[in-house]
Amino acid sequence: MSAPTKLPAHSPSCMGCGPENASGLQLEVYRDGDRVFADHSFTTKHSGGPGLAHGGAISAACDDIMGFTLWIAGTPAVTRTLTVKYRRPVPLHVPVRLTACIDEDADHILHIGASGTVDGETYFSATGEFVKVDLMHFARYADTSTVDSFFVNLLRAD
């Protein structure tokens, strides 16, 4: 079995994984076979209730980790739906293992599942539908040179 591979950020300014976004989560994500994962501790900039991570920050982490399964699917896609089930409060400064995998790849839709665990116990889980798109979807809104090389290479392949 090969070692997990670190994946590049969606873009330098991505709210979930961008290393240049000081207000973001700055997730560092790895691929391990048919799964992706990141170890992350929510900090005071992600505060909700006293001492706890904000539900929106947790939701953003779920959306972003699911977005990394696109490396497995081999296609760009965008979030259509995201449902997060909060099972336990997530304390700040506690390492959370975020994982995601593709549950179903059907025509133009990816069904993706994710979870956040602390010491093997699930604190939250999420499901999402992602719609497959081509890179031109993003080119309508921004300079596509800001997205990672995976998506740029897909455009060149068209």
FENZI-V130131 format. One record per pair of residues at least 12 apart in sequence whose ideal C-beta (glycine too) atoms are under 8 Angstrom apart, sorted by the first residue. I is the first residue (numbers start at 0). J is the second residue. D is the distance in Angstrom with one decimal. If there is no record, write none. Layout:
i,j,d
I,J,D
I,J,D
//
This chain:
i,j,d
0,32,7.9
3,29,4.0
3,30,6.3
3,31,4.2
3,36,7.4
4,29,6.3
4,30,4.9
4,31,7.8
5,27,6.7
5,28,7.4
5,29,5.4
6,28,4.9
6,29,6.6
6,30,5.6
6,35,7.0
6,67,5.7
6,70,5.8
7,147,4.5
7,148,6.8
7,149,7.4
8,147,6.5
9,63,7.6
9,66,6.3
9,146,6.5
9,147,5.9
10,145,4.6
10,146,5.3
10,147,6.8
11,145,6.9
12,145,7.2
13,63,7.3
14,59,6.3
14,63,7.6
15,59,5.8
15,60,6.7
15,62,6.8
15,63,2.7
15,64,7.7
15,66,7.1
16,28,6.2
16,63,5.7
16,67,7.8
22,44,6.6
24,39,6.5
24,41,8.0
24,45,7.2
24,56,6.9
24,59,6.4
24,60,5.7
24,63,6.7
26,39,5.7
26,60,6.8
26,63,5.8
26,64,6.8
26,97,7.2
28,63,7.9
28,64,6.6
28,67,4.7
30,67,7.3
30,70,5.8
30,71,7.1
33,71,5.9
33,100,5.8
33,101,7.3
34,98,5.7
34,99,6.9
34,100,4.7
35,64,6.3
35,67,4.2
35,68,5.7
35,70,7.1
35,71,7.3
35,98,7.1
35,99,5.3
35,100,7.5
36,64,7.6
36,96,6.3
36,97,6.3
36,98,4.6
36,99,7.7
37,64,6.0
37,96,7.8
37,97,4.7
38,94,5.5
38,95,7.3
38,96,5.7
38,97,7.6
39,60,6.4
39,94,7.3
39,95,5.5
39,97,6.0
40,91,7.5
40,92,5.3
40,93,6.1
40,94,5.3
40,95,6.8
41,53,7.9
41,56,5.9
41,57,7.6
41,60,8.0
41,89,6.3
41,91,5.4
41,92,7.5
41,93,7.9
41,95,7.2
42,91,6.2
42,92,6.6
43,91,6.3
45,91,7.2
46,91,6.6
48,88,7.3
50,90,6.0
50,91,5.8
51,88,4.9
51,89,6.3
51,90,6.2
51,91,6.6
52,88,8.0
52,89,4.2
52,90,7.4
52,91,6.1
54,83,7.4
54,85,6.2
57,83,6.5
57,85,7.0
57,89,6.1
57,115,6.9
57,123,5.7
58,81,6.7
58,83,5.0
58,125,7.6
60,95,7.9
60,97,5.8
60,115,7.1
61,81,6.7
61,83,5.5
61,97,7.4
61,99,7.9
61,113,4.9
61,115,7.4
61,123,7.2
61,125,3.8
61,127,7.5
62,78,5.8
62,81,5.4
62,125,7.8
62,127,7.0
64,97,4.5
64,98,7.1
64,99,4.5
64,113,5.3
65,78,7.5
65,81,7.7
65,99,4.7
65,111,4.4
65,112,8.0
65,113,5.1
65,125,7.0
65,127,5.2
65,129,7.0
66,78,7.5
66,129,7.7
67,99,6.6
68,99,5.2
68,100,6.4
68,101,5.1
68,109,7.2
68,111,5.4
69,109,7.8
69,129,7.5
69,149,7.6
70,149,6.4
71,100,7.7
71,101,5.9
72,101,6.0
72,104,6.1
72,109,5.7
72,131,7.7
74,131,4.9
74,153,7.1
75,131,7.2
75,132,5.5
75,133,6.8
75,134,6.1
75,136,7.2
75,137,7.4
75,150,5.1
75,153,6.2
76,109,5.6
76,129,3.9
76,130,5.9
76,131,4.8
76,132,6.1
77,129,6.4
77,130,5.6
77,132,5.7
77,136,6.9
78,127,5.9
78,128,7.7
78,129,5.8
79,108,7.4
79,127,7.5
79,128,4.3
79,129,6.4
79,130,4.9
80,127,6.0
80,128,4.6
81,125,6.4
81,126,7.8
81,127,4.5
82,125,6.4
82,126,5.2
82,127,7.1
83,123,6.0
83,124,7.5
83,125,4.6
84,123,6.4
84,124,5.0
84,125,7.0
85,122,7.9
85,123,5.2
86,121,5.8
86,122,5.8
86,123,5.8
86,124,7.1
87,120,7.6
87,121,8.0
87,122,4.6
87,123,7.6
88,122,7.8
89,115,7.0
89,117,7.6
89,122,5.2
89,123,6.9
93,117,5.9
94,117,7.1
95,115,4.8
95,116,7.0
95,117,5.7
95,122,6.7
96,115,7.1
96,116,4.9
96,117,7.6
97,113,6.7
97,114,7.5
97,115,5.3
98,113,6.5
98,114,5.7
98,116,7.5
99,111,6.0
99,112,6.7
99,113,4.0
99,114,7.9
100,112,6.2
102,126,7.7
107,130,6.1
107,131,4.8
108,128,5.6
108,129,7.1
108,130,6.2
108,131,7.3
109,128,7.2
109,129,4.3
109,131,6.8
110,126,7.2
110,127,7.6
110,128,6.0
111,126,7.1
111,127,5.0
111,128,7.8
111,129,6.0
112,124,7.2
112,125,7.1
112,126,5.4
112,127,8.0
113,125,4.5
113,126,7.7
113,127,7.5
133,153,7.4
133,154,7.2
133,157,6.8
134,146,7.6
134,150,5.4
134,151,7.2
134,153,5.9
134,154,3.8
134,157,7.9
135,154,7.6
137,150,7.3
//
